[in-house]
Amino acid sequence: MTVDFRAAWCATDLGDYRLCRYTYERYPYASLPTLDASRFVGAFQWLDDPGDTDPNEVENLHELERHLAAEGLALPQDFVTFYTSSNLRGALDEVSVTGCWSSLSEPLPSPVEPGAFLVRFFRDQQDCVLWYLYLRPSGEVFVVNSYLDYEFEYEARDSDDYEPESDLDDLVAQEAEILWCAPSFEYFAYRFWLENRLWNVVNGGSDEAIDTEMQEYLDHYTAPSSSSSRPEYPV
């Protein structure tokens, strides 16, 4: 069984260009500016020189890769490049305006698709939202978000000391908790990086000049009252 997840981007405001009632909202994916997927080839040229490969980070990923290999799965190369390159791996943490940080989990079984696994890689500082790689047995890998920390959910289910926040056996409920948000890791990373830079500019937190790419992204949102700037539901 392959689930057709709902698609939504979990993020904060872009000033008057895109409103946000809370720390985060989930915006319908179709309402977002389109990105040029052809530029995302795993080199992260839009960031900077990736720097040297960090042997410590390579070793850290080896254990995760070993667990995935036992399930017939593999990390996508763009993800490996990002998290093992000295000048890349902290880029999303540094740009986040809501205190998000990198946090890798072990492979976690998908609660809705046999043979698929989740790998958490990024989380809000208060766990309002968490982002995962979603790996299918077919080799397909994409990014999803959820307000559930599935690492905790599985640990709590098997513990006498904690209560899980959800029923992992309720397929309908679990499917609703996982939202597709990017077709690849680099695609996710670019949009997150761009939007957080834009937040600082439009909210007066940065003196960075708006370049052509940033302006085109903002131009997608015509007015604060337009339907494209209204979130679907809060986090």
C-alpha positions in Angstrom: 0.0 0.0 0.0 1.4 3.4 -1.0 -0.1 6.4 0.8 -0.9 9.6 -1.1 0.0 12.0 1.7 -1.5 15.5 1.9 1.0 18.1 0.8 1.7 21.2 3.0 4.6 23.4 3.8 5.1 24.1 7.5 6.6 27.5 8.1 6.2 31.0 9.6 5.2 34.3 8.0 6.8 36.3 5.3 5.7 39.6 6.7 2.7 41.1 4.9 3.4 38.9 1.9 2.2 35.7 3.7 0.4 35.8 7.0 0.9 33.5 10.0 -1.4 33.5 13.1 0.9 31.3 15.2 4.6 30.3 15.3 3.9 28.1 12.4 1.2 27.4 9.9 0.8 24.6 7.3 0.4 26.3 3.9 -1.2 24.2 1.1 1.7 23.2 -1.1 0.0 24.4 -4.2 0.0 27.9 -2.8 3.8 28.1 -2.7 6.1 29.7 -5.4 7.4 27.1 -7.8 11.1 26.2 -7.6 13.3 25.2 -10.5 14.0 21.6 -9.7 16.7 21.3 -12.3 19.1 23.3 -10.2 19.0 20.8 -7.3 21.6 18.3 -8.3 23.1 17.6 -4.9 25.9 20.2 -5.1 24.2 22.9 -3.0 25.9 25.6 -5.2 23.3 28.1 -4.0 24.8 27.9 -0.5 28.5 28.2 -0.9 31.6 26.1 -1.2 30.7 22.8 0.7 34.2 22.7 2.3 36.0 19.6 3.3 34.3 16.3 4.1 34.2 15.9 7.9 35.4 12.3 8.8 33.5 12.5 12.2 30.3 13.3 10.4 30.9 10.5 7.9 31.3 8.1 10.8 28.1 9.4 12.4 26.1 8.7 9.3 27.7 5.2 8.8 25.7 3.8 11.6 22.5 5.2 10.2 23.3 3.9 6.8 24.0 0.5 8.2 20.6 0.3 9.8 18.9 1.4 6.6 20.9 -1.0 4.5 19.5 -3.8 6.7 16.1 -2.7 5.5 17.1 -2.5 1.9 17.1 1.3 2.0 19.8 4.0 1.5 20.2 7.7 2.4 19.9 10.0 -0.7 23.3 11.4 -1.8 22.2 15.1 -1.4 21.5 14.4 2.3 24.8 12.6 2.8 26.7 15.5 1.1 25.0 18.1 3.2 25.5 16.4 6.6 29.1 15.5 6.0 30.3 18.8 4.5 31.9 21.2 6.9 30.4 24.3 5.4 26.9 22.9 4.8 25.7 20.9 7.7 24.9 23.8 10.0 23.4 26.1 7.4 19.7 25.4 8.2 20.3 25.7 11.9 22.1 29.1 11.5 19.4 30.6 9.2 16.3 29.4 11.2 14.4 32.3 12.7 12.4 29.9 15.0 15.3 28.1 16.6 15.1 24.9 14.6 18.1 22.5 14.8 19.5 19.4 13.2 18.6 16.2 15.1 19.2 12.8 13.4 17.2 9.8 14.5 17.6 6.1 13.8 15.3 4.7 11.1 11.8 4.6 12.4 9.1 2.4 10.8 6.4 4.2 8.9 3.2 3.8 10.8 1.2 3.7 7.5 3.4 1.9 4.9 5.0 -1.5 5.5 8.7 -1.5 4.6 8.9 2.3 4.6 10.9 4.2 7.2 11.2 7.7 8.6 14.5 9.4 9.5 14.1 12.6 11.5 16.7 15.2 10.6 15.4 18.6 11.7 13.1 19.8 14.5 11.7 23.0 16.0 13.3 24.0 19.4 10.0 23.2 21.1 9.0 20.3 18.8 6.1 22.2 17.3 7.1 20.6 14.0 9.6 17.9 13.0 11.0 17.1 9.6 11.8 13.6 8.3 13.2 11.8 5.3 10.6 9.4 4.1 12.2 6.3 2.5 10.1 3.8 0.5 11.2 0.3 -0.5 10.9 1.4 -4.1 13.9 3.7 -3.6 11.7 6.8 -3.5 12.8 9.4 -0.9 11.0 12.7 -0.1 10.6 15.0 2.9 7.6 15.1 5.2 6.7 17.1 8.3 4.7 16.1 11.4 4.0 17.5 14.8 4.7 14.1 16.2 8.2 13.0 17.3 8.0 9.4 16.1 11.1 8.4 17.9 9.3 9.3 21.2 6.1 7.7 20.0 7.7 4.3 19.5 9.7 4.6 22.7 6.6 5.6 24.7 4.5 2.8 23.2 7.0 0.3 24.5 7.5 1.9 27.9 5.7 1.7 31.2 6.8 5.2 32.1 5.4 7.3 29.2 2.2 7.7 27.2 2.4 8.2 23.5 0.6 11.2 22.1 -1.0 9.2 19.3 -2.2 5.7 18.5 0.4 4.2 16.1 -2.0 1.5 15.1 -4.6 3.9 13.9 -3.8 4.1 10.2 -6.2 6.9 9.4 -5.0 9.1 12.2 -1.4 8.5 11.4 -1.8 9.2 7.7 -3.3 12.6 8.7 -0.3 13.4 10.9 2.3 13.0 8.1 2.4 15.7 5.4 4.5 15.6 2.2 6.5 18.9 1.8 9.4 18.4 -0.6 10.4 16.0 -3.4 14.0 15.9 -2.2 16.2 17.0 0.7 18.0 19.7 -1.3 14.6 21.0 -2.5 13.5 21.3 1.1 16.7 22.8 2.3 16.7 25.5 -0.4 13.1 26.6 0.3 13.7 26.6 4.1 17.0 28.6 3.6 15.4 31.1 1.3 12.3 31.7 3.3 14.1 32.2 6.6 16.4 34.8 5.0 13.4 36.5 3.6 11.7 36.6 7.0 14.6 38.6 8.4 14.6 41.0 5.5 10.8 41.7 5.4 10.6 41.9 9.2 13.5 44.3 9.6 15.9 41.8 11.2 18.5 42.0 8.4 20.2 44.6 6.3 20.6 42.0 3.5 19.5 43.4 0.1 16.7 41.6 -1.6 18.2 40.0 -4.7 16.3 39.0 -7.9 15.6 35.5 -6.7 14.2 36.7 -3.3 12.0 39.3 -5.0 10.6 36.8 -7.5 9.6 34.6 -4.5 7.9 37.5 -2.8 6.1 38.6 -6.0 4.3 35.3 -5.9 2.3 36.6 -3.0 0.3 39.5 -4.4 -1.3 40.9 -1.2 -1.7 39.9 2.5 -5.4 39.3 2.0 -5.0 37.0 -1.1 -6.0 33.3 -0.8 -2.4 32.2 -1.4 -1.2 33.9 1.7 -3.7 32.3 4.0 -2.7 29.2 5.8 -4.6 26.0 5.8 -4.4 25.2 9.5 -2.2 26.1 12.4 0.5 24.1 14.2 
